[in-house]
Amino acid sequence: MAYRQTGSKTLLQRRSSLSNMIQQLLDGAAVIGLSWFHITRHMGGLYSPYVNFILVLIVVMALTYDKFAIYRSNGHSIDKALNLLKAWTLTFLVLVVLAFLTKVSSVYSRNLILQLYVMGYIVQLIMHVLFRIIYKQIILHSQQNEKVLIVGLSRLA
């Protein structure tokens, strides 16, 4: 009896929608947590304009990340980091334009927004790298062997 490993699929083929959903939830939680931390540290509390900012940030982030296929693509790490930077930058660009058009841009601290932009990208990049490493380790250690019976007398048997 011979054993054949079933783990021959590439990482892209094995990425499930569950892992994508987990990564999206982790990104959302990291951005919300980081925003909450910086806002309460700078302002002393979480005020209504900043709650609106966080909500719009999450919605715009979901739209731009979908456009840049952040959770669907599984290319080279540098390409993924650049796509993440492009999507994160576009997210903040949309937020700044919305704040300007709705005439509430003076409500928000520029220093705080800049810190959220820089720290948010760094935290997400670290999380994406760690998630990829952990996911690869799970895939490597979860290979199951299937029992295979080869019948015949020829050279291939």
SULGIRA-V21023 format. One record per backbone hydrogen bond with DSSP energy under -0.5 kcal/mol. NH is the residue of the N-H (numbers start at 1). CO is the residue of the C=O. If there is no record, write none. Layout:
BEGIN
NH|CO + NH|CO
END
This chain:
BEGIN
2|148 + 4|146 + 6|144 + 9|6 + 14|10 + 15|11 + 20|16 + 21|17 + 22|18 + 23|19 + 24|20 + 25|21 + 26|22 + 27|23 + 28|24 + 29|25 + 30|26 + 31|27 + 32|28 + 33|29 + 34|30 + 35|31 + 36|32 + 37|33 + 38|34 + 39|35 + 40|36 + 41|37 + 42|38 + 43|39 + 44|40 + 45|39 + 47|45 + 50|47 + 51|47 + 52|48 + 53|49 + 54|50 + 55|51 + 56|52 + 57|53 + 58|54 + 59|55 + 60|56 + 61|57 + 62|58 + 63|59 + 64|60 + 65|61 + 66|62 + 67|63 + 68|64 + 69|66 + 70|65 + 73|69 + 80|76 + 81|77 + 82|78 + 83|79 + 84|80 + 85|81 + 86|82 + 87|83 + 88|84 + 89|85 + 90|86 + 91|87 + 92|88 + 93|89 + 94|90 + 95|91 + 96|92 + 97|93 + 98|94 + 99|95 + 100|96 + 101|97 + 102|98 + 103|100 + 104|99 + 105|99 + 107|104 + 108|104 + 108|105 + 113|109 + 114|110 + 115|111 + 116|112 + 117|113 + 118|114 + 119|115 + 120|116 + 121|117 + 122|118 + 123|119 + 124|120 + 125|121 + 126|122 + 127|123 + 128|124 + 129|125 + 130|126 + 131|127 + 132|128 + 133|129 + 134|130 + 135|131 + 136|132 + 137|133 + 138|134 + 139|135 + 140|136 + 141|137 + 142|138 + 142|139 + 143|140 + 146|4 + 148|2 + 150|148 + 151|149 + 157|154
END
